[in-house]
Amino acid sequence: MWLACFGLGWLHFLMDYLGSGPGWSLWPWWPVSMTELQWGNAWPFFSWQNLSTFGVMLAITFWIAWRWGRTPLEWITPRLDDQIVRSLRPKRGGPNQIA
């Protein structure tokens, strides 16, 4: 689990590096080092690459909610999580659902 979280953190840094827009800097080693990373060819923030990534991640989130009955909201607001899951699943015969 720790390794997965570490990898996702660095994936987040990579996507920030590529897609935060020209002129944005990252300090991935702060507070240990003030080494600054900046890429002059970064995608504009409102670009097809960022919108595509957002769309894919949103689709995966809805699929997980439909298939496994879980959303990122389950810890913050369980009632809303339950309402979203129930609205995505059919009344009978959905996955992991007792008819």
N, CA, C and O atoms as a GROMACS GRO file, in nm:
protein
  396
    1MET      N    1   0.082  -0.119   0.000
    1MET     CA    2   0.000   0.000   0.000
    1MET      C    3   0.087   0.126   0.000
    1MET      O    4   0.058   0.222  -0.071
    2TRP      N    5   0.193   0.123   0.080
    2TRP     CA    6   0.280   0.238   0.086
    2TRP      C    7   0.342   0.265  -0.050
    2TRP      O    8   0.351   0.380  -0.092
    3LEU      N    9   0.384   0.161  -0.119
    3LEU     CA   10   0.446   0.176  -0.250
    3LEU      C   11   0.347   0.232  -0.352
    3LEU      O   12   0.384   0.314  -0.435
    4ALA      N   13   0.222   0.188  -0.345
    4ALA     CA   14   0.119   0.240  -0.436
    4ALA      C   15   0.097   0.390  -0.411
    4ALA      O   16   0.087   0.467  -0.507
    5CYS      N   17   0.090   0.431  -0.286
    5CYS     CA   18   0.072   0.573  -0.254
    5CYS      C   19   0.192   0.655  -0.300
    5CYS      O   20   0.176   0.765  -0.353
    6PHE      N   21   0.312   0.602  -0.279
    6PHE     CA   22   0.433   0.670  -0.323
    6PHE      C   23   0.433   0.687  -0.475
    6PHE      O   24   0.463   0.795  -0.526
    7GLY      N   25   0.398   0.580  -0.548
    7GLY     CA   26   0.392   0.586  -0.694
    7GLY      C   27   0.287   0.683  -0.744
    7GLY      O   28   0.310   0.757  -0.840
    8LEU      N   29   0.170   0.684  -0.680
    8LEU     CA   30   0.065   0.778  -0.720
    8LEU      C   31   0.105   0.922  -0.692
    8LEU      O   32   0.070   1.012  -0.768
    9GLY      N   33   0.178   0.944  -0.584
    9GLY     CA   34   0.227   1.078  -0.555
    9GLY      C   35   0.321   1.128  -0.664
    9GLY      O   36   0.312   1.243  -0.708
   10TRP      N   37   0.411   1.041  -0.708
   10TRP     CA   38   0.504   1.080  -0.815
   10TRP      C   39   0.434   1.091  -0.950
   10TRP      O   40   0.473   1.173  -1.033
   11LEU      N   41   0.331   1.011  -0.973
   11LEU     CA   42   0.251   1.027  -1.095
   11LEU      C   43   0.183   1.164  -1.094
   11LEU      O   44   0.174   1.229  -1.198
   12HIS      N   45   0.136   1.206  -0.978
   12HIS     CA   46   0.075   1.338  -0.965
   12HIS      C   47   0.177   1.447  -0.998
   12HIS      O   48   0.145   1.542  -1.070
   13PHE      N   49   0.298   1.434  -0.945
   13PHE     CA   50   0.403   1.531  -0.978
   13PHE      C   51   0.431   1.533  -1.129
   13PHE      O   52   0.447   1.640  -1.187
   14LEU      N   53   0.437   1.416  -1.191
   14LEU     CA   54   0.463   1.409  -1.335
   14LEU      C   55   0.354   1.480  -1.413
   14LEU      O   56   0.382   1.556  -1.505
   15MET      N   57   0.228   1.455  -1.376
   15MET     CA   58   0.119   1.520  -1.447
   15MET      C   59   0.120   1.671  -1.421
   15MET      O   60   0.088   1.748  -1.512
   16ASP      N   61   0.156   1.714  -1.301
   16ASP     CA   62   0.172   1.857  -1.275
   16ASP      C   63   0.283   1.916  -1.360
   16ASP      O   64   0.270   2.026  -1.413
   17TYR      N   65   0.392   1.842  -1.373
   17TYR     CA   66   0.507   1.888  -1.452
   17TYR      C   67   0.468   1.905  -1.598
   17TYR      O   68   0.507   2.003  -1.662
   18LEU      N   69   0.392   1.810  -1.652
   18LEU     CA   70   0.354   1.815  -1.792
   18LEU      C   71   0.236   1.907  -1.820
   18LEU      O   72   0.230   1.969  -1.926
   19GLY      N   73   0.142   1.917  -1.726
   19GLY     CA   74   0.016   1.980  -1.758
   19GLY      C   75  -0.026   2.100  -1.677
   19GLY      O   76  -0.142   2.141  -1.685
   20SER      N   77   0.064   2.159  -1.599
   20SER     CA   78   0.023   2.275  -1.520
   20SER      C   79   0.028   2.405  -1.599
   20SER      O   80  -0.020   2.508  -1.552
   21GLY      N   81   0.085   2.401  -1.714
   21GLY     CA   82   0.092   2.520  -1.798
   21GLY      C   83   0.232   2.579  -1.799
   21GLY      O   84   0.308   2.561  -1.704
   22PRO      N   85   0.265   2.649  -1.906
   22PRO     CA   86   0.397   2.712  -1.915
   22PRO      C   87   0.416   2.814  -1.802
   22PRO      O   88   0.323   2.887  -1.767
   23GLY      N   89   0.536   2.819  -1.748
   23GLY     CA   90   0.566   2.916  -1.644
   23GLY      C   91   0.544   2.867  -1.503
   23GLY      O   92   0.580   2.937  -1.408
   24TRP      N   93   0.486   2.748  -1.485
   24TRP     CA   94   0.465   2.694  -1.352
   24TRP      C   95   0.585   2.610  -1.312
   24TRP      O   96   0.636   2.532  -1.392
   25SER      N   97   0.628   2.625  -1.191
   25SER     CA   98   0.742   2.549  -1.140
   25SER      C   99   0.697   2.450  -1.034
   25SER      O  100   0.594   2.468  -0.970
   26LEU      N  101   0.777   2.345  -1.018
   26LEU     CA  102   0.753   2.246  -0.913
   26LEU      C  103   0.878   2.236  -0.827
   26LEU      O  104   0.990   2.250  -0.877
   27TRP      N  105   0.860   2.211  -0.699
   27TRP     CA  106   0.968   2.187  -0.605
   27TRP      C  107   0.944   2.050  -0.542
   27TRP      O  108   0.895   2.042  -0.428
   28PRO      N  109   0.977   1.941  -0.613
   28PRO     CA  110   0.941   1.807  -0.564
   28PRO      C  111   1.015   1.764  -0.439
   28PRO      O  112   0.967   1.674  -0.370
   29TRP      N  113   1.128   1.822  -0.406
   29TRP     CA  114   1.204   1.779  -0.290
   29TRP      C  115   1.190   1.874  -0.172
   29TRP      O  116   1.258   1.857  -0.071
   30TRP      N  117   1.102   1.976  -0.183
   30TRP     CA  118   1.083   2.070  -0.073
   30TRP      C  119   1.031   1.994   0.048
   30TRP      O  120   0.947   1.907   0.029
   31PRO      N  121   1.072   2.018   0.166
   31PRO     CA  122   1.160   2.122   0.219
   31PRO      C  123   1.307   2.082   0.226
   31PRO      O  124   1.390   2.159   0.274
   32VAL      N  125   1.341   1.962   0.178
   32VAL     CA  126   1.479   1.917   0.184
   32VAL      C  127   1.567   1.996   0.088
   32VAL      O  128   1.680   2.032   0.121
   33SER      N  129   1.515   2.024  -0.032
   33SER     CA  130   1.592   2.095  -0.133
   33SER      C  131   1.500   2.193  -0.205
   33SER      O  132   1.381   2.165  -0.223
   34MET      N  133   1.553   2.304  -0.245
   34MET     CA  134   1.475   2.403  -0.320
   34MET      C  135   1.499   2.389  -0.471
   34MET      O  136   1.485   2.486  -0.546
   35THR      N  137   1.535   2.269  -0.514
   35THR     CA  138   1.554   2.244  -0.656
   35THR      C  139   1.422   2.267  -0.729
   35THR      O  140   1.318   2.210  -0.693
   36GLU      N  141   1.426   2.350  -0.830
   36GLU     CA  142   1.306   2.389  -0.903
   36GLU      C  143   1.303   2.318  -1.038
   36GLU      O  144   1.403   2.315  -1.110
   37LEU      N  145   1.188   2.262  -1.072
   37LEU     CA  146   1.168   2.200  -1.202
   37LEU      C  147   1.068   2.281  -1.282
   37LEU      O  148   0.962   2.319  -1.232
   38GLN      N  149   1.105   2.307  -1.407
   38GLN     CA  150   1.013   2.380  -1.496
   38GLN      C  151   1.039   2.333  -1.637
   38GLN      O  152   1.154   2.318  -1.679
   39TRP      N  153   0.932   2.309  -1.711
   39TRP     CA  154   0.943   2.264  -1.849
   39TRP      C  155   0.877   2.367  -1.938
   39TRP      O  156   0.760   2.398  -1.921
   40GLY      N  157   0.953   2.419  -2.033
   40GLY     CA  158   0.901   2.523  -2.121
   40GLY      C  159   0.793   2.476  -2.218
   40GLY      O  160   0.719   2.558  -2.271
   41ASN      N  161   0.784   2.345  -2.241
   41ASN     CA  162   0.685   2.292  -2.336
   41ASN      C  163   0.564   2.233  -2.265
   41ASN      O  164   0.493   2.151  -2.324
   42ALA      N  165   0.540   2.272  -2.143
   42ALA     CA  166   0.426   2.217  -2.068
   42ALA      C  167   0.295   2.248  -2.141
   42ALA      O  168   0.281   2.352  -2.206
   43TRP      N  169   0.202   2.156  -2.129
   43TRP     CA  170   0.071   2.176  -2.191
   43TRP      C  171   0.002   2.295  -2.124
   43TRP      O  172   0.021   2.318  -2.005
   44PRO      N  173  -0.076   2.369  -2.200
   44PRO     CA  174  -0.161   2.469  -2.134
   44PRO      C  175  -0.255   2.399  -2.036
   44PRO      O  176  -0.296   2.285  -2.059
   45PHE      N  177  -0.289   2.466  -1.929
   45PHE     CA  178  -0.373   2.405  -1.825
   45PHE      C  179  -0.506   2.357  -1.883
   45PHE      O  180  -0.552   2.248  -1.850
   46PHE      N  181  -0.568   2.438  -1.969
   46PHE     CA  182  -0.697   2.402  -2.029
   46PHE      C  183  -0.670   2.347  -2.169
   46PHE      O  184  -0.699   2.413  -2.268
   47SER      N  185  -0.614   2.225  -2.175
   47SER     CA  186  -0.576   2.163  -2.302
   47SER      C  187  -0.647   2.029  -2.318
   47SER      O  188  -0.706   1.977  -2.223
   48TRP      N  189  -0.642   1.976  -2.439
   48TRP     CA  190  -0.708   1.848  -2.464
   48TRP      C  191  -0.642   1.737  -2.381
   48TRP      O  192  -0.710   1.642  -2.342
   49GLN      N  193  -0.511   1.747  -2.353
   49GLN     CA  194  -0.445   1.643  -2.275
   49GLN      C  195  -0.500   1.639  -2.133
   49GLN      O  196  -0.530   1.532  -2.080
   50ASN      N  197  -0.514   1.756  -2.071
   50ASN     CA  198  -0.566   1.760  -1.934
   50ASN      C  199  -0.714   1.724  -1.930
   50ASN      O  200  -0.758   1.654  -1.839
   51LEU      N  201  -0.790   1.770  -2.029
   51LEU     CA  202  -0.932   1.736  -2.032
   51LEU      C  203  -0.952   1.586  -2.056
   51LEU      O  204  -1.043   1.526  -1.999
   52SER      N  205  -0.869   1.526  -2.141
   52SER     CA  206  -0.878   1.382  -2.165
   52SER      C  207  -0.845   1.303  -2.039
   52SER      O  208  -0.914   1.207  -2.005
   53THR      N  209  -0.740   1.344  -1.970
   53THR     CA  210  -0.702   1.277  -1.844
   53THR      C  211  -0.815   1.288  -1.743
   53THR      O  212  -0.849   1.190  -1.677
   54PHE      N  213  -0.873   1.406  -1.731
   54PHE     CA  214  -0.985   1.426  -1.639
   54PHE      C  215  -1.103   1.335  -1.676
   54PHE      O  216  -1.162   1.271  -1.590
   55GLY      N  217  -1.136   1.330  -1.805
   55GLY     CA  218  -1.248   1.247  -1.850
   55GLY      C  219  -1.227   1.100  -1.821
   55GLY      O  220  -1.319   1.032  -1.776
   56VAL      N  221  -1.106   1.050  -1.845
   56VAL     CA  222  -1.075   0.909  -1.818
   56VAL      C  223  -1.084   0.880  -1.669
   56VAL      O  224  -1.143   0.780  -1.629
   57MET      N  225  -1.028   0.967  -1.586
   57MET     CA  226  -1.032   0.946  -1.440
   57MET      C  227  -1.176   0.953  -1.387
   57MET      O  228  -1.212   0.877  -1.297
   58LEU      N  229  -1.256   1.044  -1.441
   58LEU     CA  230  -1.396   1.054  -1.399
   58LEU      C  231  -1.474   0.928  -1.439
   58LEU      O  232  -1.555   0.877  -1.362
   59ALA      N  233  -1.448   0.878  -1.561
   59ALA     CA  234  -1.515   0.755  -1.605
   59ALA      C  235  -1.475   0.637  -1.516
   59ALA      O  236  -1.560   0.556  -1.481
   60ILE      N  237  -1.348   0.627  -1.480
   60ILE     CA  238  -1.303   0.519  -1.391
   60ILE      C  239  -1.370   0.531  -1.254
   60ILE      O  240  -1.409   0.430  -1.195
   61THR      N  241  -1.383   0.654  -1.205
   61THR     CA  242  -1.449   0.676  -1.075
   61THR      C  243  -1.594   0.629  -1.078
   61THR      O  244  -1.640   0.564  -0.985
   62PHE      N  245  -1.667   0.663  -1.187
   62PHE     CA  246  -1.806   0.620  -1.198
   62PHE      C  247  -1.815   0.469  -1.216
   62PHE      O  248  -1.908   0.407  -1.164
   63TRP      N  249  -1.721   0.408  -1.288
   63TRP     CA  250  -1.722   0.263  -1.304
   63TRP      C  251  -1.701   0.194  -1.169
   63TRP      O  252  -1.770   0.098  -1.137
   64ILE      N  253  -1.606   0.244  -1.090
   64ILE     CA  254  -1.583   0.187  -0.957
   64ILE      C  255  -1.707   0.202  -0.870
   64ILE      O  256  -1.743   0.110  -0.796
   65ALA      N  257  -1.774   0.318  -0.878
   65ALA     CA  258  -1.897   0.339  -0.800
   65ALA      C  259  -2.005   0.241  -0.843
   65ALA      O  260  -2.076   0.186  -0.759
   66TRP      N  261  -2.018   0.217  -0.973
   66TRP     CA  262  -2.119   0.125  -1.023
   66TRP      C  263  -2.083  -0.020  -0.989
   66TRP      O  264  -2.167  -0.096  -0.942
   67ARG      N  265  -1.958  -0.056  -1.013
   67ARG     CA  266  -1.917  -0.196  -0.997
   67ARG      C  267  -1.898  -0.237  -0.851
   67ARG      O  268  -1.945  -0.343  -0.810
   68TRP      N  269  -1.830  -0.152  -0.774
   68TRP     CA  270  -1.794  -0.191  -0.638
   68TRP      C  271  -1.873  -0.118  -0.530
   68TRP      O  272  -1.862  -0.152  -0.412
   69GLY      N  273  -1.953  -0.020  -0.569
   69GLY     CA  274  -2.036   0.050  -0.471
   69GLY      C  275  -1.959   0.144  -0.381
   69GLY      O  276  -1.996   0.164  -0.266
   70ARG      N  277  -1.851   0.203  -0.433
   70ARG     CA  278  -1.767   0.293  -0.353
   70ARG      C  279  -1.735   0.417  -0.434
   70ARG      O  280  -1.712   0.409  -0.555
   71THR      N  281  -1.733   0.531  -0.367
   71THR     CA  282  -1.690   0.656  -0.430
   71THR      C  283  -1.588   0.725  -0.339
   71THR      O  284  -1.573   0.686  -0.223
   72PRO      N  285  -1.519   0.826  -0.390
   72PRO     CA  286  -1.426   0.900  -0.304
   72PRO      C  287  -1.496   0.973  -0.189
   72PRO      O  288  -1.430   1.021  -0.097
   73LEU      N  289  -1.627   0.983  -0.195
   73LEU     CA  290  -1.702   1.055  -0.092
   73LEU      C  291  -1.738   0.970   0.029
   73LEU      O  292  -1.794   1.021   0.127
   74GLU      N  293  -1.708   0.841   0.026
   74GLU     CA  294  -1.757   0.752   0.130
   74GLU      C  295  -1.708   0.787   0.270
   74GLU      O  296  -1.779   0.759   0.367
   75TRP      N  297  -1.593   0.845   0.284
   75TRP     CA  298  -1.542   0.883   0.417
   75TRP      C  299  -1.594   1.019   0.460
   75TRP      O  300  -1.614   1.043   0.579
   76ILE      N  301  -1.616   1.107   0.364
   76ILE     CA  302  -1.656   1.244   0.396
   76ILE      C  303  -1.805   1.253   0.423
   76ILE      O  304  -1.848   1.310   0.524
   77THR      N  305  -1.884   1.196   0.334
   77THR     CA  306  -2.029   1.201   0.346
   77THR      C  307  -2.090   1.068   0.299
   77THR      O  308  -2.128   1.055   0.182
   78PRO      N  309  -2.099   0.971   0.388
   78PRO     CA  310  -2.148   0.838   0.350
   78PRO      C  311  -2.288   0.838   0.291
   78PRO      O  312  -2.318   0.756   0.203
   79ARG      N  313  -2.374   0.927   0.337
   79ARG     CA  314  -2.511   0.929   0.283
   79ARG      C  315  -2.512   0.970   0.136
   79ARG      O  316  -2.583   0.910   0.056
   80LEU      N  317  -2.432   1.070   0.100
   80LEU     CA  318  -2.424   1.111  -0.040
   80LEU      C  319  -2.361   1.000  -0.123
   80LEU      O  320  -2.404   0.974  -0.236
   81ASP      N  321  -2.260   0.935  -0.070
   81ASP     CA  322  -2.197   0.821  -0.137
   81ASP      C  323  -2.302   0.715  -0.168
   81ASP      O  324  -2.307   0.664  -0.280
   82ASP      N  325  -2.384   0.682  -0.070
   82ASP     CA  326  -2.488   0.581  -0.088
   82ASP      C  327  -2.589   0.624  -0.194
   82ASP      O  328  -2.632   0.542  -0.276
   83GLN      N  329  -2.628   0.750  -0.194
   83GLN     CA  330  -2.723   0.800  -0.294
   83GLN      C  331  -2.666   0.792  -0.436
   83GLN      O  332  -2.736   0.755  -0.530
   84ILE      N  333  -2.539   0.827  -0.450
   84ILE     CA  334  -2.476   0.821  -0.582
   84ILE      C  335  -2.468   0.676  -0.630
   84ILE      O  336  -2.501   0.648  -0.746
   85VAL      N  337  -2.427   0.586  -0.543
   85VAL     CA  338  -2.416   0.445  -0.582
   85VAL      C  339  -2.553   0.391  -0.620
   85VAL      O  340  -2.566   0.321  -0.721
   86ARG      N  341  -2.655   0.422  -0.540
   86ARG     CA  342  -2.790   0.373  -0.573
   86ARG      C  343  -2.842   0.429  -0.704
   86ARG      O  344  -2.915   0.361  -0.775
   87SER      N  345  -2.806   0.553  -0.737
   87SER     CA  346  -2.852   0.611  -0.863
   87SER      C  347  -2.780   0.551  -0.984
   87SER      O  348  -2.834   0.555  -1.095
   88LEU      N  349  -2.662   0.497  -0.965
   88LEU     CA  350  -2.587   0.438  -1.076
   88LEU      C  351  -2.623   0.292  -1.100
   88LEU      O  352  -2.601   0.239  -1.210
   89ARG      N  353  -2.676   0.227  -1.000
   89ARG     CA  354  -2.707   0.085  -1.013
   89ARG      C  355  -2.855   0.065  -1.045
   89ARG      O  356  -2.940   0.141  -1.000
   90PRO      N  357  -2.884  -0.039  -1.123
   90PRO     CA  358  -3.025  -0.072  -1.147
   90PRO      C  359  -3.091  -0.121  -1.018
   90PRO      O  360  -3.023  -0.157  -0.923
   91LYS      N  361  -3.223  -0.121  -1.017
   91LYS     CA  362  -3.296  -0.161  -0.897
   91LYS      C  363  -3.270  -0.305  -0.858
   91LYS      O  364  -3.265  -0.337  -0.739
   92ARG      N  365  -3.253  -0.393  -0.957
   92ARG     CA  366  -3.229  -0.534  -0.928
   92ARG      C  367  -3.118  -0.587  -1.017
   92ARG      O  368  -3.106  -0.549  -1.134
   93GLY      N  369  -3.040  -0.674  -0.961
   93GLY     CA  370  -2.943  -0.748  -1.040
   93GLY      C  371  -2.815  -0.674  -1.074
   93GLY      O  372  -2.741  -0.718  -1.162
   94GLY      N  373  -2.787  -0.562  -1.009
   94GLY     CA  374  -2.661  -0.492  -1.033
   94GLY      C  375  -2.546  -0.573  -0.977
   94GLY      O  376  -2.568  -0.664  -0.897
   95PRO      N  377  -2.423  -0.540  -1.017
   95PRO     CA  378  -2.310  -0.613  -0.963
   95PRO      C  379  -2.298  -0.597  -0.812
   95PRO      O  380  -2.322  -0.489  -0.758
   96ASN      N  381  -2.260  -0.703  -0.746
   96ASN     CA  382  -2.241  -0.704  -0.600
   96ASN      C  383  -2.367  -0.659  -0.524
   96ASN      O  384  -2.357  -0.604  -0.414
   97GLN      N  385  -2.481  -0.682  -0.581
   97GLN     CA  386  -2.605  -0.638  -0.517
   97GLN      C  387  -2.698  -0.758  -0.503
   97GLN      O  388  -2.719  -0.833  -0.598
   98ILE      N  389  -2.753  -0.777  -0.385
   98ILE     CA  390  -2.846  -0.887  -0.362
   98ILE      C  391  -2.983  -0.844  -0.409
   98ILE      O  392  -3.033  -0.739  -0.367
   99ALA      N  393  -3.043  -0.924  -0.496
   99ALA     CA  394  -3.173  -0.888  -0.554
   99ALA      C  395  -3.285  -0.903  -0.453
   99ALA      O  396  -3.401  -0.877  -0.485
   0.00000   0.00000   0.00000
